[in-house]
Amino acid sequence: MAPGAEDSKVLVSRLLREVLEGREDPEGFFAVCVSVLGQQQTRSQFLSLIRPLSSADSPLHRVLTSVYQGYYQTEDNELELALALSISDMKDYQISAPSQESRLQQPKDSSNQISSVRLTPKSEARGGSHAQLAVAAGKRNTSSSQSGAWGSVCPPKTAQETELQKGARADKHDKETSGKGPTVCVFKPSASFSGLDMGQMTKDGDLNELEKPKRPKNRRQRRKACGQQVIGLPSSLSAPRPILLWFRRDLRLCDNPALIASLEVGAPVIPVFIWSPEEEEGPGITVAAGGACKYWLHQALFCFCSSLERIGSHLIFLKANAEGNAKGSSLCALKDLIKETGARTVLANALYEPWLKERDEEVVSALQKDGVECKLFHSYCLRDPYSVSTVGVGLRGIGSVSHFMSCCRQNPGSALGVPLDPPASLPTPSQWPQGVSLDILGLACMPRRKDGTTIDWSANIRKSWDFSEEGAHAKLEAFLNDGVYRYEKESGRADAPNTSCLSPYLHFGQLSPRWLLWDAKGAHCRPPKFQRKLAWRDLAYWQLTLFPDLPWESLRPSYKALRWSSDRGHLKAWQRGQTGYPLVDAAMRQLWLTGWMNNYMRHVVASFLIAYLHLPWQEGYRWFQDTLVDADVAIDAMMWQNGGMCGLDHWNFVMHPVDAAMTCDPCGTYVRKWCPELKDLPNEFIHKPWKCPTSMLRRAGLTLGQTYPHRVITDLEERRSQSLQDVTLVRKKFGQYVDKHTGCDLVPLPSRLVSEALGLSHSNGGAVEAGKQFLLPVITRMEFKHQLEDPDADAGSNPYNAVLKGYVSRKRDETIAFFNERDFTASVIYEAAQRKERLESDYRKMEGLPQPLALRGKARRTPTAKDRFSIVPGGAVTSPW
Ligand SMILES: Cc1cc2nc3c(=O)[nH]c(=O)nc-3n(C[C@H](O)[C@H](O)[C@H](O)COP(=O)(O)OP(=O)(O)OC[C@H]3O[C@@H](n4cnc5c(N)ncnc54)[C@H](O)[C@@H]3O)c2cc1C
C-alpha cells in the first residue's frame, strides 16, 4: 500500500534525522524522497524541507542542495551548463575584479587555471597611453595581467606558472607510469572514489557561492558592452620589437585572446601560420590532417589572409619541412623567423591534443632559453581539459556528459569571460618577412589522372560551404533564426537543416565556443540540448588528455581481441555509399561530396559498419578523418570508440539501417537527394528497394545490381546476433575485465584519475605505484550484461536488444528517457539500501551481536544481470581481484 502524505512526511523527517546523525548518506536520502514523495513534490518541496539545516548544519545543507540541483539539472540546463563550464562571471557586464575571480576559483589547484585576456572596468585600466589602442567599434583598449616569465597559458601569475609546470611534469609522469605492467590492483573503495564525495563537494564546490548568471538581453547588447571595455596595459610587454602572433586552429579575428593580447604591447604584429603535418599527426595513427580537412584549411587560410589584409595586416605562411628531424619543426621555423625579424615575443592560443601540448611546451622552453617571451592563451574549448578534475564527484558514470558536467561544476575553473570584439587594425612591421605562398603548403593538392587531368574531388565541398569567418557567423545567425526552433525535438532529421552546421568552423577556430555559447544563450530560443553539445565537445578533449591513445587503441582491453571482419569489399562499399541500403548510402555519399553529415546519420553509418558489417571502428574513424571537413581527432575518436563498443560510454543502442529512416527521412527526401537513381521509387520502397516489385522497379528505371547495388549483406538479424556473441566471447574469455558485481566492463584508469581518486595531487602522481593497473567499472550496454548470462541466445530474444526501431514522433525518446530516469532512481535507492545493510551488519559485528536471520518466505535474491540496470553502472569500484 502506498504511504499516505502524512506517513511520507514522517518517513522523510525520520530519515533526515538519520542523515544528520551520519547514519544515512545524503544521496540515499534524496533517492528515498524521490521514491516516497514523487518527482513533482520532491522538486517543489525538497529545498524547503531541508531549509532548517541551513543554520543547523550548513555543509550538509549545501551537499543536499547540490544533490538536488544535480538531479534536476536537465530541467534547468542553462544554469547547469553555466555552473559546469564556469561562466559564473557572466552575471554582469561589469567584468569581475581579480579578487572576486579568485574567490570563485578552486583554491587548491590553480595549476590549470587559464583565462583569456582579462577585461577590467574602466577605472581599473592600467598602462601608458602610448600603447592604448582604439580597437573595433568603440575606443576599447586591451589589457592583461602582468607579463609572465614563461609561456604558460595565461594568466601569467608566477605562482600559477609554477603550478602549471608541476602539472606538466605530472602529466609526463602519468604517461610514463600508465599501463606499464600487467599487475592488477585491488582498489579499495574510498569515500572520494565511490560515487559522489559529499565531503569534497562542500569544500570545493560551494554552489551557493555561484549565482545564476544574467543573460544579455540580446546579442547586440553584449557586443556593445564588450566594445566599451577599457583594457589596461602590462608594463613589461611594451617592447617595440615585433611580436609573432602564431595562428594555429584559431583562424579568426573575433574573440581571439592571443590576437587581442598582441595589441596590448603596442608593437608591430607579425601574424604567422606554420604548416607542420608530422607534428599534427602525433605519435600514433590519428589522420589528424585528412584530405577534406586540409582542403578546408587551405580555403580558411585564404579567407583569413583577406580578413587580416582588411585590417591592414598580412599572414606569413611557413612550412616546416619535417623529415623526422628537429630541423624541420615548428620550433625551427619560429627560430628562423625570430632571427629574421628580431621578435622577442611569441603569442598563440593553446591546443590540447597531448602531443601538440607537448610540442608547445618544448617550443616555449626552447624560446625562453633564447630570451624570447612566449605565451599561450586558452580559448579552444570552454574549459581547459587539463583543468577538469573528478574530485568531489568520483568516477561513477565517467564518459557520460552528465558526469563531465558534474566535474566541471564541482571544480570550477577560471571564469569564462566575455567574448572579445575583433580589432579594427593591427600595427604592422616596417618590413615583412619572406614566408612562402599558401599553395606551397600543399594543402589543396588534387590527384592527377594518367592523362594529366586533375581529379577535383573538392568541387562539391567548395559549393557547399563558405570557408570564411563571416561564413561561420552567417551560419550561426541562420541557425539562431531558424533551425534552433526545431533543434530540441528534430535535430535527428536528415531531410531538414535543423542543426547548426558549425562543426568545421569550431574545429578550425573560425568561431570560438565562447562566442557561440554567448550567442546561443542570448537567442530567443535556447534549447538545452544544443548547449550540452558544447559540453560534449569539451568532454572529448578531456578524454583525449586522459587517454592519448584514444584514436587508435580500444579503451576496453578485452575488446581488443574482438573478432573483426577484414572484408575489404564491404569496407569499400561502405566508404563509397554502395552498400545497397539507401539510408547508409545517402549519408556516405553526402559525406564524400560535402565533407559533412549530421550527428544522427553519423550514428546510422557507424552502427552499420560495426554491428552489421563487423568492421573495426578504427576503419570508420580513419575514413571519417579523411573525409570530414570537421574531422576532429578528439571528438571523432571518442565517438568511434563509443560506437565501436570500446569507449567509456557504450552507446546503448544500435541504429537499424532501414528502420532509422522513419525518424530521420520518413518521406525519402534525403535519400532521393543523395542517391538520385532511387528518386522515382515510391515512398513505401525508397528505403528498401529490394522489396519493390519488379514492375515498379522497371517503372522507376531501376535495375538492382546495375543502376543500384544489391545489398552487401542480407540477414541483418543474424549479423547482429553474431556481433553480440563475439562480444560475449571476449567478455567471457577476459573475465578479469568484467566486474562480477555489476556486470560492467572494467577499464584501466590513467594514473591522473587514480591520483585524483586517492586524493593525491597530480604532481604527487609518483605515489601511484608504477606497473599497477587500477580498474574501474564503466557504462556498459545492458544487452551485453544480459548476454553474458545466456551466451547462445540470439540478439532478438535479448530483452535489452539495443536495436532502435526508428520512430516518427518523439514519443519513443520520451519513453526511453522516462525508463532511464526510473531505473536510475531505482538503482540509487537499491544502492542506498545495500549500503545501509552493510553498515548495520558491520555495526553488529563490532558490537558482537548476532546477524539477523533472513526473513523466511521472502528469500533475498542476489541481483543478476537479468535485472534492469540503469544506464549508469551500479556501484563504484568494488571489485577485488
Ligand atoms: C561516429 C561519429 C563521429 C563524429 N566525428 C566528429 C568529428 O570528427 N568532428 C566533430 O566536430 N564532430 C564529430 N561528431 C559529432 C557530431 O556528429 C558533429 O559535431 C555534428 O554532427 C556537427 O554538426 P553541427 O555543427 O550541425 O552540430 P550541432 O548539433 O549544431 O552541435 C553544435 C556543435 O556541438 C559540437 N558537437 C555536437 N555533437 C557533438 C558530439 N556528439 N560530440 C562532441 N561535440 C559535439 C560540435 O562542435 C557541433 O558543431 C561525430 C559523431 C559521431 C557519431
The ligand as a Tripos MOL2 file, in Angstrom:
@<TRIPOS>MOLECULE
LIG
   53    58     1     0     0
SMALL
NO_CHARGES

@<TRIPOS>ATOM
      1 C1         30.8660    8.4160  -35.3270 C.3       1 LIG1
      2 C2         30.8650    9.9070  -35.0850 C.ar      1 LIG1
      3 C3         31.9730   10.6600  -35.4240 C.ar      1 LIG1
      4 C4         31.9970   12.0450  -35.1990 C.ar      1 LIG1
      5 N1         33.0940   12.7650  -35.5610 N.ar      1 LIG1
      6 C5         33.1200   14.1090  -35.3540 C.ar      1 LIG1
      7 C6         34.2450   14.8820  -35.7530 C.ar      1 LIG1
      8 O1         35.2340   14.3680  -36.2750 O.2       1 LIG1
      9 N2         34.2030   16.2200  -35.5370 N.ar      1 LIG1
     10 C7         33.1360   16.8300  -34.9570 C.ar      1 LIG1
     11 O2         33.1460   18.0500  -34.7900 O.2       1 LIG1
     12 N3         32.0670   16.1110  -34.5460 N.ar      1 LIG1
     13 C8         32.0280   14.7830  -34.7350 C.ar      1 LIG1
     14 N4         30.9270   14.0590  -34.3370 N.ar      1 LIG1
     15 C9         29.9000   14.7220  -33.5260 C.3       1 LIG1
     16 C10        28.7290   15.3370  -34.2870 C.3       1 LIG1
     17 O3         28.1970   14.4170  -35.1670 O.3       1 LIG1
     18 C11        29.1100   16.6010  -35.0390 C.3       1 LIG1
     19 O4         29.7700   17.5030  -34.1890 O.3       1 LIG1
     20 C12        27.8580   17.2980  -35.5630 C.3       1 LIG1
     21 O5         27.1690   16.4390  -36.4160 O.3       1 LIG1
     22 C13        28.2520   18.5550  -36.2800 C.3       1 LIG1
     23 O6         27.1280   19.1570  -36.8180 O.3       1 LIG1
     24 P1         26.5400   20.5180  -36.2340 P.3       1 LIG1
     25 O7         27.6300   21.5260  -36.1430 O.co2     1 LIG1
     26 O8         25.3510   20.8430  -37.0270 O.co2     1 LIG1
     27 O9         26.1630   20.0550  -34.7850 O.3       1 LIG1
     28 P2         25.1740   20.7190  -33.7200 P.3       1 LIG1
     29 O10        24.2210   19.6660  -33.3260 O.co2     1 LIG1
     30 O11        24.6430   22.0010  -34.2040 O.co2     1 LIG1
     31 O12        26.1280   20.9500  -32.4540 O.3       1 LIG1
     32 C14        26.9070   22.1490  -32.2610 C.3       1 LIG1
     33 C15        28.3550   21.7890  -32.0040 C.3       1 LIG1
     34 O13        28.4790   20.9510  -30.8550 O.3       1 LIG1
     35 C16        29.5420   20.0320  -31.0410 C.3       1 LIG1
     36 N5         29.0010   18.6570  -31.0080 N.ar      1 LIG1
     37 C17        27.8090   18.2300  -31.4480 C.ar      1 LIG1
     38 N6         27.6590   16.9150  -31.2090 N.ar      1 LIG1
     39 C18        28.7860   16.5210  -30.6040 C.ar      1 LIG1
     40 C19        29.2460   15.2780  -30.1030 C.ar      1 LIG1
     41 N7         28.4990   14.1820  -30.1510 N.pl3     1 LIG1
     42 N8         30.4580   15.2120  -29.5470 N.ar      1 LIG1
     43 C20        31.2420   16.3120  -29.4510 C.ar      1 LIG1
     44 N9         30.8620   17.5170  -29.9060 N.ar      1 LIG1
     45 C21        29.6580   17.6190  -30.4730 C.ar      1 LIG1
     46 C22        30.1150   20.2990  -32.4310 C.3       1 LIG1
     47 O14        31.2330   21.1310  -32.2910 O.3       1 LIG1
     48 C23        28.9700   20.9850  -33.1290 C.3       1 LIG1
     49 O15        29.3830   21.8210  -34.1570 O.3       1 LIG1
     50 C24        30.8840   12.6680  -34.5750 C.ar      1 LIG1
     51 C25        29.7720   11.8990  -34.2470 C.ar      1 LIG1
     52 C26        29.7610   10.5390  -34.5000 C.ar      1 LIG1
     53 C27        28.5490    9.7390  -34.1450 C.3       1 LIG1
@<TRIPOS>BOND
     1     1     2 1
     2     2     3 ar
     3     2    52 ar
     4     3     4 ar
     5     4     5 ar
     6     4    50 ar
     7     5     6 ar
     8     6     7 ar
     9     6    13 1
    10     7     8 2
    11     7     9 ar
    12     9    10 ar
    13    10    11 2
    14    10    12 ar
    15    12    13 ar
    16    13    14 ar
    17    14    15 1
    18    14    50 ar
    19    15    16 1
    20    16    17 1
    21    16    18 1
    22    18    19 1
    23    18    20 1
    24    20    21 1
    25    20    22 1
    26    22    23 1
    27    23    24 1
    28    24    25 2
    29    24    26 1
    30    24    27 1
    31    27    28 1
    32    28    29 2
    33    28    30 1
    34    28    31 1
    35    31    32 1
    36    32    33 1
    37    33    34 1
    38    33    48 1
    39    34    35 1
    40    35    36 1
    41    35    46 1
    42    36    37 ar
    43    36    45 ar
    44    37    38 ar
    45    38    39 ar
    46    39    40 ar
    47    39    45 ar
    48    40    41 1
    49    40    42 ar
    50    42    43 ar
    51    43    44 ar
    52    44    45 ar
    53    46    47 1
    54    46    48 1
    55    48    49 1
    56    50    51 ar
    57    51    52 ar
    58    52    53 1
@<TRIPOS>SUBSTRUCTURE
     1 LIG1         1 GROUP 0 **** ****
